[in-house]
Amino acid sequence: MSREVIVARTAGFCFGVERAVDQVYEQIGLVEQGRASGPIYTYGPIIHNEEVVGDLAKKGVTVLETEEDLKALPPGQGTVIIRSHGVSRHIYDILEERGVAVVDATCPFVKKIHRIVDEHSRAGEAVVIIGNASHPEVEGIRGWGNRDTKVVENEAEAEDFNLSEGQKLCIVSQTTFNYNKFKELVEKFLKKGYDSSVLNTICNATQERQVEAARIASQVEAMIVIGGRHSSNTQKLYEICLKECKNTFYIQTLGDLDPDSVSSVRSVGITAGASTPKKIIEEVHTRMAEQSFAELLKEEEESTKPIRTGEIVTGQVIEVSKDEIILSIAGNKSEGVITRDEYSNDNNVDLTTKVQVGDEMEAKVIKLNDGVGMVSLSYKRMAADRGNRRLEEAFENQEVLTAKVTQVLDGGLSVEVEGARVFIPASLVSDSYEKDLSKYAGQDIEFIITEFNPKRRRIIGDRKALLVAQKAKMKEELFSRIQPGDVTDGVVKNVTDFGAFIDLGGADGLLHISEMSWGRVENPKKVFKTGEQVRVLIKDIQGEKIALSLKFPEANPWVTAAERYAAGNIVVGRVARMTDFGAFIELEPGVDALLHVSQISREHVEKPSDVLRIGQEIEARVVDFNENDHKISLSIKALMGGGQERMEDSDVADVDINNY
């Protein structure tokens, strides 16, 4: 029997740390060869690892801890190596003043943040650094900003942050900060409504290390995190792993690990911070792989029916409280416990309402010894395994599933199928962008499984594909039944300055502003509202483009205009607009007439605006009606004479009303 040991691919030195350490050893070699002069200094420990720092000290490398140490350096002597964390701008000024050689081992990712903070600060923007204010990397980054550069580490600090009115905000992050926490804090700032630019400057290596550590921790019975006690990124790794695996141990060297703490586990995961040498990782790996299981085997041989981690067992409930269920495992001398967390995802569930003493139930073995002699069992993981089998079936058959949304997350929706969770990313929830997904909480939705990988905890659902397919079918049906001249119903989907898009049930049609009325529409947004139902005329179909109209032929005011506006009739209208040569009078929606400037009064009028105003109601006589060209000419002067006057042709025919 052997123990499974999983070592994280990303464990150990990251690019920036390895580069910095290599540069120190390279400088030592140059001094030994006489190609560079000593002494060699590092500003702060080059790495958060006591063994490496101790080895460098033996080779003559001195650690300078403070700015005073830098200022006390003999002028023009020795080399100072800047570690991967980087330093403030003024540190470079001090080193230049002392005239010492400088080897800049600042991580390129950190250098990039320095440039970003410098540029945005010079532009007068406020800068927020999300990270630990006391961490040397953050101290260095802050030194490239201005007085408005702040460090925020938690929600309380984010809530208390205030920005000067009209000032822009730039948000960056410490390279080793927890990515999920970074997103949460950024969300706090975005809700304040500032003009913000957010730059995710968390190192890709850090993100990959954290994601891989969480994945491994979720699969093993014990997790070992190796790194220096003062290493920020190792501390974050430990916190992440502890959430996934309660048996997580933080050690600096192999000697810190108590062998008894992992003697009974069958699977161990190992990860390490960015400052951990490969040698230490290999030592821990070797010890874990060679550990004896004699004691565990002996215990198993004594039991009538051995049980193993991951096995489904049957037991009888012998005790139940609000928080846990105690089972007597059938065919075995052991007792098992199911905690509330391992029964349901509902943290408020009262287990006494779910089972009673004497009930038989099944559960999955997750640990052979919970620390007090009991087998740790999980009801929800067993249900999830069965749900996973159901999901695998649906995945292979591309079956459409229906499930209730149990959680609305930042990045999408979580649904549950027979105890197994399915994640539907925000991009796959709908066929259009939806900023707020909260409306789906508690709803039953349909979806298909597009990715099934329970080992990586990736079971992805897709609702968008169903909506797209459904709309494609509706679109095909719509185009098969509509043709120009048809009248149909639709719903206003979007209103713009030039028109409205109407959802016809499968495709959208454009109702242009010029087709909204026989009259004049100045602003479509004052006429239509999103969600409003309208009855429209199919004016034209060009490929997949549908042109709509509300100019129904039977409502055309020019059909009956000849009778109402015959020459000689006296009419009342409203001044709609004016030019230098005349005023356009709206007699009714869709019917405008021209009142030439010469026909406004018997007295000389220079321009219509001298005597008329927009919206004014006037009375006039129709002096010309041209039905073919839809032109009507009016005269107020004709009323003043008491008889019927006709304007000269030049006053009427030369003016194209439609152009105005």
Protein Blocks (a to p, Z undefined) as FASTA:
>chain_A
ZZdddddfkgcjdfklmmmmmmmmmmmmmmmnopaccddddehjfbdcfklmmmmmmnop
acdfbfklmmmpcghiajddddfkopafklmmmmmmnopacddfbdfklmmmmmmmmmmm
mnopacddeddfklmklmmmmmmmcfklccdfbfklmmmpccdehiacdddddfkbcfkl
mmmmmmmmmmnopacddddfbdfklmmmmmmmmmmmmmmmbdcddddfklmklmmmmmmm
mmmombbcddfblklpcfklmmmpcbdcddddfklcfklmmmmmmmmmmpccklmmmmmm
mpmbdcdehiacddddfbdcfkbccdddehiabdcdddfklmpmclkbcfklmbcehiac
ddddfbfbgonopacddfklmmmmmmmmmmmmmmmnopacddddfbdcfklccddeehia
cdddfklmpmcdcfblklmgopacddddfbdcfknopacddfklmmmmmmmmmmmmmmmm
gcehiacddddfbdcfkbccddehhiacdddfklmpfbdcfblklmpcghiacddddfbd
ghjaccddfbdfklmmklmmmmmmgghiacddddfbdcfkbccddfbghiacdddfklmb
mbdcfbfklmgcehiacddddfbdcfknopacddfklmmnopacdddfklmmmpcfklZZ
